């Protein structure tokens, strides 16, 4: 068998592999046909029981999509009211600490910052000023940036609000 060199052996091995693959394909198709013809695997006319919905904490979809799937009783339609506005009776309100700046009509600020759960619990602003809510405020981020705010937040929890002047301690 000198005439069978390495390339010839490789072609023979390749042909055997193709034949083995075709035999496996035919056998798997026959097995699928048997499973489909089996009366034990037919679908029952009864509907499958549906799983209960996932709790909100386990849901990985973005919040907008989750909120739209909830009923109107749980979340009234329309945008949420701005921070500091009291909700109407029956509306739920998130109870979280908010940050407010004392600001004038033209954007001037005196340097007073207030922390409160509701705008209605804030003290009266200085003449010509109003309390404006901070657009983005996260308690944890503020504490990481300034650990001294821990006492301010404690005063806000105890008294309903805490007012801080730049460079001074909280009043509440």
C-alpha positions as CSV (number, residue, x, y, z in Angstrom):
1,X,0.0,0.0,0.0
2,X,2.7,2.4,-1.0
3,X,0.4,4.2,-3.3
4,X,-1.7,5.5,-0.3
5,X,0.2,8.5,0.9
6,X,-0.9,10.9,3.7
7,X,-3.3,13.0,1.5
8,X,-5.1,9.8,0.5
9,X,-5.6,8.8,4.1
10,X,-6.9,12.2,5.0
11,X,-9.5,12.0,2.2
12,X,-10.6,8.5,3.3
13,X,-11.0,9.8,6.9
14,X,-13.0,12.8,5.8
15,X,-15.3,10.6,3.8
16,X,-15.9,8.3,6.8
17,X,-16.7,11.4,9.0
18,X,-19.2,12.6,6.4
19,X,-20.9,9.2,6.3
20,X,-21.1,9.0,10.1
21,X,-22.6,12.5,10.2
22,X,-25.3,11.5,7.7
23,X,-26.2,8.4,9.6
24,X,-26.5,10.4,12.8
25,X,-28.8,12.9,11.0
26,X,-31.1,10.2,9.7
27,X,-31.3,8.6,13.2
28,X,-32.2,11.9,14.9
29,X,-34.9,12.6,12.4
30,X,-36.5,9.2,13.0
31,X,-36.4,9.7,16.7
32,X,-38.1,13.2,16.4
33,X,-40.8,11.6,14.3
34,X,-41.4,8.9,16.9
35,X,-41.7,11.6,19.7
36,X,-44.2,13.7,17.6
37,X,-46.4,10.6,16.9
38,X,-46.5,9.5,20.6
39,X,-49.9,10.3,22.1
40,X,-48.4,10.9,25.6
41,X,-46.6,14.0,24.3
42,X,-49.7,15.6,22.8
43,X,-50.6,19.0,24.3
44,X,-53.6,19.0,26.6
45,X,-56.5,21.3,25.9
46,X,-56.2,22.7,29.4
47,X,-54.2,26.0,29.6
48,X,-51.0,26.0,31.5
49,X,-51.1,27.8,34.8
50,X,-49.3,31.2,34.6
51,X,-46.8,32.2,37.2
52,X,-47.5,35.1,39.4
53,X,-45.7,38.3,38.4
54,X,-42.3,39.0,39.7
55,X,-42.0,41.2,42.7
56,X,-40.9,44.7,41.8
57,X,-37.4,44.3,43.3
58,X,-36.6,41.3,41.1
59,X,-37.8,42.9,37.9
60,X,-34.8,43.9,35.8
61,X,-36.7,46.0,33.2
62,X,-36.2,49.8,33.4
63,X,-38.5,51.6,35.8
64,X,-40.6,53.3,33.1
65,X,-41.6,49.9,31.6
66,X,-42.4,48.5,35.0
67,X,-44.5,51.5,36.0
68,X,-46.5,51.3,32.8
69,X,-47.4,47.7,33.6
70,X,-48.9,48.5,37.0
71,X,-52.5,49.5,37.4
72,X,-53.8,53.0,37.6
73,X,-54.8,52.4,41.2
74,X,-51.2,51.8,42.2
75,X,-49.9,54.7,40.2
76,X,-52.3,57.5,39.1
77,X,-51.9,58.6,35.5
78,X,-49.8,61.6,34.7
79,X,-46.5,62.9,35.8
80,X,-45.7,62.9,39.5
81,X,-46.1,66.3,41.3
82,X,-42.9,68.4,41.8
83,X,-41.0,67.9,45.0
84,X,-42.5,69.8,47.9
85,X,-46.0,69.8,46.6
86,X,-48.5,68.0,48.9
87,X,-50.4,65.2,47.1
88,X,-54.2,65.0,47.1
89,X,-56.0,62.7,49.4
90,X,-55.5,59.1,48.4
91,X,-52.3,59.7,46.5
92,X,-49.3,57.9,47.9
93,X,-46.2,60.0,48.7
94,X,-42.7,58.8,48.9
95,X,-41.3,59.8,52.3
96,X,-37.7,60.8,51.6
97,X,-35.4,63.6,52.7
98,X,-35.3,66.5,50.1
99,X,-32.9,69.4,49.7
100,X,-34.1,73.0,49.2
101,X,-32.3,76.2,48.3
102,X,-33.5,79.7,49.3
103,X,-33.6,81.5,46.0
104,X,-34.8,84.9,44.8
105,X,-36.9,85.7,41.7
106,X,-33.7,86.4,39.6
107,X,-31.8,83.3,40.8
108,X,-29.9,84.9,43.6
109,X,-29.1,82.7,46.6
110,X,-28.4,83.8,50.2
111,X,-26.6,80.5,51.0
112,X,-29.3,78.9,53.2
113,X,-29.9,75.3,52.4
114,X,-32.8,73.3,54.1
115,X,-33.3,69.6,54.4
116,X,-36.9,68.4,54.9
117,X,-39.3,65.6,54.2
118,X,-42.0,68.1,53.0
119,X,-41.9,71.6,51.7
120,X,-44.8,72.5,54.0
121,X,-42.6,71.9,57.1
122,X,-39.9,74.4,56.0
123,X,-39.5,77.7,57.9
124,X,-40.6,81.0,56.2
125,X,-38.0,82.2,53.7
126,X,-36.3,85.6,53.9
127,X,-38.3,88.4,52.3
128,X,-38.2,88.2,48.5
129,X,-37.0,84.6,48.5
130,X,-38.6,81.2,48.1
131,X,-37.6,77.6,48.8
132,X,-36.7,75.8,45.6
133,X,-36.2,72.0,45.6
134,X,-32.8,70.7,44.4
135,X,-33.1,68.9,41.0
136,X,-30.9,66.0,41.9
137,X,-30.3,65.1,45.5
138,X,-29.2,61.7,46.9
139,X,-28.7,61.4,50.6
140,X,-26.0,58.7,50.3
141,X,-24.0,60.7,47.7
142,X,-24.2,63.9,49.9
143,X,-23.0,61.9,53.0
144,X,-20.0,60.4,51.0
145,X,-19.0,63.9,49.9
146,X,-19.5,65.5,53.3
147,X,-19.7,63.2,56.3
148,X,-20.5,66.2,58.6
149,X,-24.0,66.2,57.1
150,X,-24.9,63.2,59.2
151,X,-25.9,65.5,62.1
152,X,-27.8,67.8,59.8
153,X,-29.8,64.8,58.5
154,X,-30.5,63.6,62.1
155,X,-31.8,67.1,63.0
156,X,-34.0,67.1,59.9
157,X,-35.5,63.7,60.9
158,X,-36.0,64.8,64.5
159,X,-37.5,68.3,63.8
160,X,-39.0,67.9,60.4
161,X,-36.4,70.1,58.8
162,X,-32.9,71.5,59.2
163,X,-31.5,74.7,57.9
164,X,-27.8,75.2,57.2
165,X,-26.0,78.5,56.5
166,X,-22.8,78.1,54.6
167,X,-20.1,77.5,57.1
168,X,-22.4,77.0,60.1
169,X,-24.2,74.2,62.0
170,X,-27.8,73.2,61.4
171,X,-30.8,74.9,62.9
172,X,-34.1,73.1,63.1
